[in-house]
Amino acid sequence: MEHWISQAIHGSTTSTTSSSSTQSGGSGAAHRLADVMAQTHIENHSAPPDVTTYTSEHPIQVERPQGSTTSRTAPKYGNAELMETGDGVPVSSRVSAKIQQLVNTLKRPKRPPLREFFVDDFEELLEVQQPDPNQPKPEGAQMLAMRGEQLGVVTNWPPSLEAALQRWGTISPKAPCLTTMDTNGKPLYILTYGKLWTRSMKVAYNILHKLGTKQEPMVRPGDRVALVFPNNDPAASMVAFYGCLLAEVVPVPIEVPLTRKDAGSQQIGFLLGSCGVTVALTSDACHKGLPKSPTGEIPQFKGWPKLLWFVTESKHLSKPPRDWFPHIKDANNDTAYIEYKTCKDGSVLGVTVTRIALLTHCQALTQACGYTEAETIVNVLDFKKDVGLWHGILTVSATPCVLAGLHATAGIRLPAIMCSVKPDGIPQLCRTDEIGELCVCAIATGTSYYGLSGMTKNTFEVFPVTSSGAPVSEYPFVRTGLLGFVGPGGLVFVVGKMDGLMVVSGRRHNADDIVATALAVEPMKFVYRGRIAVFSVTVLHDERIVIVAEQRPDSTEEDSFQWMSRVLQAIDSIHQVGVYCLALVPANTLPKTPLGGIHLSETKQLFLEGSLHPCNVLMCPHTCVTNLPKPRQKQPEIGPASVMVGNLVSGKRIAQASGRDLGQIEDNDQARKFLFLSEVLQWRAQTTPDHVLYTLLNCRGTIASSLTCVQLHKRAEKIAVMLMERGHLQDGDHVALVYPPGIDLIAAFYGCLYAGCVPITVRPPHPQNIATTLPTVKMIVEVSRSACLMTTQLICKLLRSREAAAAVDVRAWPPILDTDDLPKKRPAQIYKPSNPDTLAYLDFSVSTTGMLAGVKMSHAATSAFCRSIKLQCELYPSREVAICLDPYCGLGFVLWCLCR
């Protein structure tokens, strides 16, 4: 590019003589430069340089030929200066300083795209998210890792959890260990420590000696075994869990599969397959409730490995011999059990817990919570995982407590090192007033994700660092998945979960906070408490918030929309974030977890697939554009890569957008060889006469009428005859089509094309509101200069009624033709336009403010428009398209009348 500019300037100097110092010489160089710029095609896919903000703080080296290394300053003459070529040769002509500035700019190397607007992502230029100026910024000092209190010294603590069970099972066999209760609080079953010990031994013996053969047992020590027990039978689950520990096999407690196609159960099956599980322990009642095949066998669930179902009821087990006794050894680093964890995306992972971590955890909980003998713990949580498993199944065996149903752990002190790190990037310590992900360094934690070494390293082998990069400890930390901070006195404050974290426009929001705000707006009147889901979806390369809730059946549509509007206002005012979509679904329609909660990942998947079927929905797509300029706001420093102020939407720049070529006309595509829609209809009537073009459905969903190709062609011919004989119209006359949505409107449109007239579709006046709707019809008819008005007999009477005469002057109507009574003869000749650029139809639309706008569409533009829509939407003749739009203007008119 610089070479061409240099040639242009050289040419201007050679063409000028001693008179080049005059005004004409300067203008000649400018014109020659302008000609070269106009004829040169510049391809630059990066952002153009911002010449208005260019500075010389960083000197840029420009390659120059030898002999031109001396820098010189061009003398100025008023607002002009001496111009020099790309080779540094001065030109004896005074030109505008703007041209010299342009030349200097083009001589500089290409600058990268402006960082504040774009980053180069190879395939497309994406908008860089600007930080929210209102987002709070941490100002405190860097936090220090807090060390918890040490455990007290207990002299008689058992060496393992199995040894603790043996001790309490033999010393206090009649002491109650677990009591199951019904919904009314009445005891149903009491499991003593003696029964727990003897039944666990029986389960351990049968697992090792009754599955498979003596030479090839099915389960060996160290193998994984699934525990499938319902939530209403914790006693059987506890017996099976400790039976696995005594047999030195690894239990994997999971949920009961409800159906073969359950998505959550499928993810559980993937976990079992990765763990190599071949045996599932269950109760007699659960085994009977599982789905069966016609032969009575339990079928293989989707995604599950092939399992042997083993019932652990005492009546189905063999009594172990007197000389058999389980091998009880001290706690070590062998895997004790695998606890499943459901991720944000619905995937299931297995967290391995060692035997030493299991024992240490029980010691910590017992001392931190102050559990003593004969104390009662109430459990209302899931006993298969998390806090319910720790307190309800494990701790009651370490300390002889009575479990009556779970005690929520809050504010306990544990022997561990705790810190808070930044959720993204390097695990750097947060500031004292900054919320991050809590990490813990202790023995009583999980050790890995089973079979996933990469994810294990990122979660269980984290080394937090200070701002200088120095590690906090030589021992690894474990990410807890909890958001919080360490406060004064070593107190840990938990404010949310990482799975509920949403980053919208660079600002973090927690799903639990959004739920709390939504439920605070009269929750009990319109939605069910606890039946609400909040998640984020990706829109325009950023996360947007979606709220889905189950609506009460007695709520009306008006009340629901008022509640949704108040929810949007509350979230916007409290959290300063917009909601992309708020949907209300009927009661008991959202996917549920085994404990009755909402399955978040499945709900999100249904939303993305469009299978949620909400009864009320409020979409706010305008919240996706967050950098629109405010009214009358002055925008300083607008760069060359900006539109108004920044980019209105993310993605490719508008200057790089280009459509796809429709391609050449193929020989086997006869329809694309016609230039006019009237010719296409005639060809379709001959080749596919019985093909159904339109099917009109009534409000009940049943077929009211239909129209084939040949029927539309014949009806259009009759309308063309009526226009020529009764209307006495000529080629190019405008005809207003005042029809309700239906087949009559389509036939009238093509009848006008057959007669050479220009149709204008007009919405008919409303019979119940004729005083306000009829003037709009009259305005369109007058502005379009319609020579005739076609309609049905019913609307014709309405236009000539007394109510219409009170609204407009009925005598000023053009001739009105009733198409209910059509002639029976065919036209002598169907009109064919002589020029594709002649007018085909007029598209009139009225805005909400009453502004009337009309668009002229030629035959060539109409044909190209139809071809492009059919190509993009793949509208093949065999496809059916359901249209619920008005057929009078815009996209609705195109889909109704043109694209068939």
N, C-alpha and C positions, 0 to 999 in steps of 0.2 A: 504493500500500500504506500509506503514511504517512497519507493522507487518511482511510482506513477506520479506522485505529487512533485517529486524533484524534477521529473521530465516536464511536467506542466509549467513549473516555475522557470526552468531553463528556456522553454519555448517562449515564454513571455518576455524574457530578457533579450533573447536574440531578435525578437520581432520589434522591440523598441529600440530606437536610436537615441540621438542626443536629446530628443524631445521626451524621453521617458520620465524625466523629472516632473513633467506636467501632470495634471489630474487624470488625463486620458490613459497614461501609462499605468498608473495604479489600478484603475478600473479594469484595464485589459488583463492584468495578472489575476485579479479577483475573478473575472468572468471565466478565464481559462481554468482556474482551480475549481470553480463551481461546475463547469462542464465535466471535468474528470470525475468529480465526486458523484455527479448524477449518473454517469455511465459505468461506474465501478460498482460491482456487487460485493458488499461486505458481509462476510459470514463470521459472526462473533457470538457464540452461544453463552458467553459469560456476561456478567453484568457490565455495562459501559462504565468507564471511569468517571468519577465525580470530579469534574474540573473545578467546581465551585469551592470544594474543600481541600484541594490538593495543596500540600505544603512540601517544603524542601528540607524537612528535618532529617530525613534519611536520604542522602544523596544517591541518585540512580545513575549508574554508569551506562552510557550509550556508546555503542561501537561507531567509530568514525574512521574514514579512510585516513591514510598517512598524509600528513601535510595540513590537516585541519584540526590539529589538537589544541590550538590556541583559542581560548575562550574570549569572546568579545561581547560587549553589550551594544545592542542596536540603539542608535540615537533616536529619540522620539521627536516628532514634529506635531505638537498639539495632541490630538487624539490618535495620531498615526505614528508609525515607526518604520525604520528601515527593515525590509524583509530579507531573510536569508533562506537559502535552499536547504534540502536535506543533507547536502555535502558540506554545509557551512559556508557556501559562497554568498556574499552579500549581494543583494539585488538593489539597483539604484532606482527604487520606486517607493513611493509612500503609499502604504496600504493600511487598512483598518487594523487596529490592535486585536480585534476579535479573530481575524483570519490568522494573524501571527500566533495567537493563543491556541487556535485549532491545530496549526502545524506543529507547534511545540508539544501539544498533547498527543498527536499521532506518532511523534518520534519516541515517545516514552514506551517502555515495555508494557505489555498487558498486565493490568492489575487483577488480582483475584476478585471474585464477587464480594460485595459488601457484606461483612460478617454480621452486621446487625439485622440483615434481612434474609440472607440465604446461606446455606452450606451446600457444597457440591456433593451430591449423593450418587454420582456417576450417571444414573439413569434420569434423574429428575432433580430439580432444585427445590428443596423443601424449606419452608419458613422456619427460621430459628425462633423458638419460643422465648418471648421476652419475659423477664421476671416481673412478678406482680409488685408494683411499687408499694401497695398497701400490705404486703405480706410482712409479718413481724420478723425481725432479724435478731438472732441471738447476740447478746452483748456481754454475757458473763464470761468468767474465766474457764479454762478447760477443766473438766471434771476429773476426779481421781477415782480409781477403782476402789469400791468399798468392800471390806472383808467382814463377813458375818460372824456371829458368835460361835465359838467352838462347842461341840457336844460335851455334855457332862460325862464323867467317867462312871460306867455301869459295870460292876464286877461280874454279875451273873448273866450278862447278855449272851444269848445262844450264838454259836459260830455260824449258823445258817438259818434260813427261814424254815427249812424242813425239820431241823433240830428243834426249833421253837414249837412247831406243830406237834412233834413227838412228845415234848415236855408237857405241854398243856393237855394233850390228848390222854396222857397216862396219869398225870397228877390230878387234873380236874376234869374227868371225863364227862361229868354231868353238868358242867357249867355251860350255860347257853352261849353259843357263838354267833348265831344268826337267826333272826325271826322275820319271816315274811308276813306281810299284812295286806289285807284287801283294801278296797277304796274307802271303806267306812272306818278303817283303823283297827279292825279286829284281827288278832293273830291267826294265821293259817297254818304255819308250819314252823317248828323250832328245831334248829340243827345245833347239837351240842358239840363240844370239842372232841369228845370220845367218838361220836358218829363220824365227824369229819376225818379223824385219823384212820379209823378202820375202813371207811369207804374209800378214802384216797388210796390206801394200801391195796384194796381190791382192784381199783381202777388201774393202778400202776402194774400190778401183776398181770392182769388181762391184756394190757397194751403190749407188754413185752413177751408174753408166752402164749396168747390165744389168737394172735393175728398172724396169719401165715403158717409156716411149718417150723418144726424145731431146727431143721437144717437151714432154712431160709426164712427167718422172721420178716414180717412186713415192716415193722418199726424197730429201729435200733436206737440206742442212746445218741442224742444229738440231732435226730430227725425232727422235722417240724410236723405238728399235728394241729388241725383246725378245731376250734371249740365253737359249736353252733348251738346256742341256747337262747330261748326267748327272754324278753325283758322281765317277764313275770315269774321267772324261775331262777333266782340268784343262787339258791342252795345247790342245785345240780351243777351250775357253772363253777361254783367254788370247789366242789368235790373234784370235778374233772381237772381244774387248774392245778390243784395240789397233787392230784394223781400223776399229772404229767411231770411235775417237779420231782416227785419221788422216783419216777421211772427214768429221769434224766433226759426226757424229750422236751422239745421246745413248743409250748402252747402258743397258738395264734388265735386269740378271741376275735370273732367277727360277728356280723349281724346275720339274722336269719333271712335267707333269700325268699322274697315274696312271690315273684313270678320269674319265668325263664328269661324274659326280655327286659328285666329291670336294669336300668343303666348303672345305678349305684352298685348293684350286685355284680354286674359285669366287671367293674373296676376291682371289686374284691376278688373276683376270680383271677384276674391278672396277677394280683399279689400272691394268691395261693400257688399259681403256676410258677412264679419266679422263686418262691420259697421251696418248691418241690414237695408240696403237701399231697399225700395220697390217702390219708385217713382223716375223717371228720367225726368228732365225738359230739353226740347230741342226746337229748332226753327222749323218753318214749312219747310224750305228748307232742314234742316238736317233730319227731319222725313221722308221726301219723298225720300231721298237718302239712307236710311238704307235698308238692304236686307229684302225682304218680302217673306212670304210663299205663296203658291198658293191661299190661302184664303184672302190674303192682310194683314195679321197680321205680326208683327215683331217677328221673331223666337227668342227663348232664346239662347243667345250666350254661347259658351263653357266656363264653369266655372262661369257664371254669375247667380245671383239669378233671380227669376221671377220679372219683373219690369212692372209698369204701366207708359207708355210714355205719358207725358203731354206737350202739345205745349203751349208756353208762348206768342205767338203773340197776340196783342191786339184784333184782330177780333175774336179770339177763346175764349176770357175771358169775364166774366160777370163783369159789373160795380159795384163797391161796393156801398152800401147805403150811404146816406149823413151822417147818424149818426154813421157810422163805422169809427174808426180811430185806427191805429196801436198803440200798447202799447210801448212807447219809454221810456226806463229807462237808468240809468247811467251804464257805463261799469263796469262789474263784472268779476268774475272768471269762468263764464259759457263758454262753448266752442262756439266760433264764427264760425269757419269753419275748415275743415280738408283738408290739402294739401298732395297730394300723392307724394311719393318719390321712385324712382327706384334704387335699390341697385345694387352692382357690379355683383351679380349672377342672376339678372333679376327679383328678387322678388320685390313686391310693398308694401310699408308701408304707413300708414296714420299718418301724423303729426298733432296733435291737437293744435290749437291756440285759446287762450281765448280772451274774448272781451276787457279786460284791456290791454293785450299784443298787441292786434290789434290797439287800440287807441294810446298806447304809441309808437308803431312802426311808425305810421303815423306822430305823433308829432316829433319824432327823425329824420325821413327822410325829413320832411318839413323844419326843422331848419338847419339840416346838409347840405342839398343841396341848401338851400336858395330859396325855392319855394315861389313865390309871386302871387298875384292875376293877372289874365289875361296873365300868362306866358304859353308858349307852350312847351309841352314835346313830343318828338318823340319816339315812341315805336316800335321796330322791333323784340321784343322777345315774347315768349309765355306768354299770359296773364292769363293762368290757374295756374301758379306756380312760385315760386321763385321771381326774381327781376321784371319780367313782371307783376305779380299779385300785388306786393307791390306798384310799381310806377304807373302802368297803370290803376289799378282798385281801389285801396284804397286811395292813396295820393291825387288823383284828386278830391275826394269827401271831404277830410279834408280841402283842399285849392282849391279855384276855378281856377284851371289851365285848359288849353286846351290840351287834349291828341290827338295827330295827328298820331298816328300809332302804344322805351322805352329808356329811358336814362340810360346808363350803370353807375352803382355806382362804383366809384373808388376814393380812398383817402378821404373818408368822415370820420368825427369824430362823434362817438356815445357815449351816456352816459352809459358806461358799464365798467366792469373790464375784461381785456383781458390777457391771458397768453398762453404759449406754453408748452405742456406736451409731454412726450415720447409716441409714438404711441402704443407700446406694454407694457403689464404688468401694474404695478401700475402707476397711473397718476402722475408721478413725474415731477417737473418742469425741463425744459431743461436749458442748459447753454445759455449764451448770443450769442454764435456763433454756436448754434445747431438748426437744423430744427426739428420741431415736429408738433403735431396736435394742432391747435388753439382752445382754449376753451374760452367761454364768459359767464359772469354772468350779466344778465340784465333782466328787466321785459319784454322787447319786443322780446321774443323768444318763440319757441314752448315749450309745456309743457310735451308731452308724445307721444309715439306711440300708436295709438288707439288699445286697447285690448291686448297689449303686455307689461305686467308689467316688465318682466325680461329685455327685451331690453331697456325699458324706463329707468330703473335704471342705466344701463351701458352707456347711452347716455345723458340723461337729468338730472341725479342726480350724477354728478361727483364731487368729492372733491379733487382737486389737493393738493399735499403735497410737502414739501421741502425735501432736502436730509436727514434731520434728522427725517422725518416722521411727522412733524407738519403740520396741514392743513393750506392752504392759507387763507381761509375765512370760516365763519360759514354758508354761503349761497352756494347752489349747483351751479355748472357750467354746461354748455351745450357744448358737442362736436360739432364743426361746420363741421367736415369732410374735412376741408381745411388744407393743409400743409403750414407752414410758420414760421415766427419768429417775435418777437416784437423788432424793432430797436430803435435807439436813438430818443429821443423826443417823445416816445410813438407811433411812426408810425408802423403800422402793414404791413408786407410784405407777400403776398400770392404767393407761388411758385408752387402750384399744389393741387391735390385732393387726398384724401385717397383711393378713388376707383381706381385711376390710379397707386397706389403704387405697385411695384413689388420688391420682395426680391430675388435676384439671388446670390447664393454662399455667403450669409451673407451680401450682399451689396444692398442698396436700390436704385431703379431706378424709374423714373416717366414716365408714358406712354406718356404724353404730350411732354416731352423732346425727347423721341425716335421718335415721329411723326415729330417734328420740324427738327430733323437731317435728317430723311428720305426724307422729302419734300425739304430740301435744296440741294439735289443732282438732279438738273435739273428736278424739279417736273412737270412742265407744259408740258413736251414733252412725258412722258410715262404714268403718272397716273394723276387722277383727284385730285385737292386740296380739302381737306375736305372729300374725300372718301377713307380714310385709317384708319384701326383699328389696335391697338396694345394691346395685352393681354398676359397673361402668362398661361402656362399649367404645370402640375406636371409631371416631368420626373425624375426617379431615386431619388425620395423623395426630390426633389428640384424644384423650379420654373424655367421655361425656357421661353424665349421671342419668341412670334410669331407675325409676321407682315403680314397683309392681306390688299391688296389695289386693287382698280378697275383700270384695264388697259385701256388705250385709244385704240379704235378699229384700228387706223392706225399704231400702233406700231408693229414692226416685232419681231419674237422670239429672234433673235440675239440681237437686241437693248434692249429688256426687260431683258435678262440675263446680259448684260453689266451693265445696270442700277442697277440690284439687286446686282451684285458683288461690285459695288461702294458703295451701301448703306451699305453692310456688313462691308466694310473697314472703312467707315465713323463712323459707330456706334462703331466698335471695337476700333478705335483710340480716339474717343471723350469720350465715356462712359466706356471704358475698360470692355465691356461685349459682349459675343457672342450671335448671333441670332440663335435660334433653327430651325426656318422655316420662309421663306419669300415666300408668295404665291400671285400671280396676277390672279384675276378673271375677266371675261368679265364685261363690263360696265352695271350698273343698275341691278346687280344680288345679291348684299349684302342686307340683311334685313334692312329696314329703320324704323326710328322712325316717329311719326306723323308729326314732323316738317321737315322731309327729311334727318336727319342725319343717321349715321350708328347705328344700334341696336347692341351694343357690345356683350351682353350676348347671343343673338341668333347667332351671327357670331361665337362666341367661341363654342357654342353647335354644329353648323354645322361642324366646324373643327374637333371636337372630334369624331363626328359620321362618318366622312369621306364623308359628303354630300356637301362639299364646291365646288367641281368640278373646280379646278383652271385650267387656260389655261397654266400657267407657274409657276413652283414651284422650289424652291431651298432649299433643306434640308441640315442642318448642324448638324447632331447628335453628331459629335465629340466635339461640344462645351459643351455637358453634362458632359464630363470628364475634370475636371478643375485642377486635382492635378497630372498630368503626369510629370515625371521628365524631366528636360531639358537635351539636349545632353551634355555628358561629365560633368554633374554636380555631384559634390560629395555630398552625402546625409549623414550627421552625425546623430547619435543616431537613427538608424533604429531599431524599437522594434520588438518583436517576432510576433506581430499581424499585421505586415505590409507586403504588397506585393510591391516590388521595393521601393516606398516611399509612405506610406499611401496605401489606397485601390484604385484601379483603378475605380471601380464602387461601388455604395452603395448597401445595401441589405445584404444577408446572406454571411458569409465567405465561401470561396471556399472549405475549408477543411470540411465543413458541407454539401456540396451539394451532393445529392444522387438521382439517377433516380428511376422511378417507375417500379415495377416488372410487366412483361407482363402477369403473371398468368399462371395457368396450362391449358393444352389443354382440351377443353370441348368436350364431345362426339358428340354434335350436330354441331360442327364447323369442317366440313370435310376439308376445305381448309387449316386449320392450322396443319393438320396431315402430310402434305407433306413437305419434307425437301428441295425440289428443285423447282425452278420456272417453269421448263419444265413440271413437273408433275402437277402443278397447272393449267397451260394452257390446258393440256390434259383433266383434270377434268372439267374445265369450258367449254370446247368445247362439252363435253358430257351432262352436266347438264343444261347449259344456252347457247345453240349454237347461238341464235339470239340476244343475249345481245350486244349492241353497245359499244365497248371499246374505240374507238377513232373516233373523228370527226374533220376533217381538214377544217379550214375556210380560205378563201382567203382575200386579202386586203380590199375587199368590205364588208366583214362580212357574205358572203353567204357560204353555205356548198360546198366545193370542192370535198371531198371524205370522206368515213367512212369505218370502219372496225369492224366486229363482232368477237365474240370468235371463231366460227368455221372457218371463213375466215382467221383469223390470224393463226390458227392451220394448216390448209391445205397449206397455203403459206409457213409457216415455214418448213413443210415436204418437199416441192419441193426444197427449198433452201438447205436443208440438203442433198437431193439426188444429187444436183448439186455439192456441196462441195466434196462429196465422190467420184463421178464418174468423173467429169471434173477436179476438183482440186486435186484429189488423196491425200486428207488430212487424217491424222491420229488423234487419240484422243490426245488432248492437244496442237495441233498446233494453232498458233496465226493467226487471220484473221483481217485485217484492213478494217473497214466499212467506206467508203468515200461517204456519202450521204448528200443531202440537208435535212433540217428538214422536216419530213413527215412520211408517213406510210411505205415507203420502208425501212427506217432505222430501224423501230421497227421490221418488218418482218425479216430482215436480222439478227438482234440480236438474236431473238428466233430460227432462222434457225441454227445459230452457236451452240446454246445450244442443239438443237436436234441432231446435228452431233458430239457433244463432243468437239467442237473447242472453243477457247477463243477469244471472240470478243473485238475489240478496236475501239471505235467510234472516227472518225477523221473529223474535219471540212474541207469541200472541198475547193480547191483554188478558189479565186475570178477571174472571167474571165477578169475583167477590171484591175486587179492588180496581175497578175499571177507571175510576177517576184519576188514579196516579200512574197506572201502567199504560193506558191508551195514549197519552201524550208522547211517550217514548216511541211507540210504534209510528205515530204520525211524524215525529221528528226524523226518524230514519228514512221513512218513505219520501219525505220532502228533500232531505239532504242528498239522498242517492238519486233523486230525479227519476223515480220509477214511473214508467209509462203505464204500468198495469199492476194489479195486485191479485195474486192467486191465493185461495184458501179453501177451507171446507165449508159446507153449507151451514154448519152450526156456528162457526166463527163469523161467517158472512152476516147472519142474523144479528150477532152480537155487535158487529161494527155499525149496523144501521138501527140499533135500538135507541130508546129514549135516554138510557143512561149514557150511551156513547155520544149522543147529540148534546148532552149537558156538559161533557168534558171537552169535546173538540167540534169543529165544524164538519159534519158528515158530508156536506155538499162539496167540500174541497178534496174528497177522496178521488184518486184516479179510478178508471174502470176496474171493477171487482169481478173476477171470474171464479165460478164455483166448479171445482174439479170432481165433485161427486157424480156429475153427469157428463161423461166424456163422449166424444164422437166415436163411431165404430170403424172409421176408415183410416187408412195409413197415409202418411204424407207422400207426396210425389218424389221428394228427394230430401235426404237428411243433410243438414247444413254441415259443411266442412270448412273451418277457417282457412283463409288464404295465407295467413301469416301467423306463425307460432307466438309472436309477441303481442297479438291482440288480446284484449281483456277477456278473461274467462269468468270470473265472478268477483264480487266485492265482499269483504269480510268486515262487518261493522260490529263494534263492541262498545259498551257503555261502562265507564268506571263507576266506582262507588261514590265518587263526587259528582256524577252526572255528566262528565266529559265524554263526548262522542268522538270516536276515532274510526276511520275506515281505511282498509288496506286493499290496494288493487293487486290482483293476482292474474298474471297472463297464463296462456295455455302452456307455454314452455316451462314456466316456473311451477305450475301445478303438477305437470307430469314429472319433473325432476324431484319435486317435493315428495310425491307418492313413491317414487322409486327409492329415494333415500330412506324413507320410513319403513318400507317393506324390507329393505336390505338390513337396516339396523335392528329392527324388531323381529326379523325372520317371519314375516306374515305370509306363510304359504297358504295356498287355497284350501288345504285340508285342515287348517287350524281354525279354532273358534276363539273369538275375542269377546269377552263380556265388557260392555261399555255402559257406564253409569254417568256419563257426562252430558251436559246440554249440547245439542247439535247445532247451535246457532253461530258460534264463532270459535276461533282458536283451535286448540287440539281436539276438542269435542267434535267440531264440524268436520275436521279432517278425517277422524276415525269413523264418523258416521257415514259420510258421503263420498269420500275419495279413495280410501285405502282398501276397498273391496274389489 
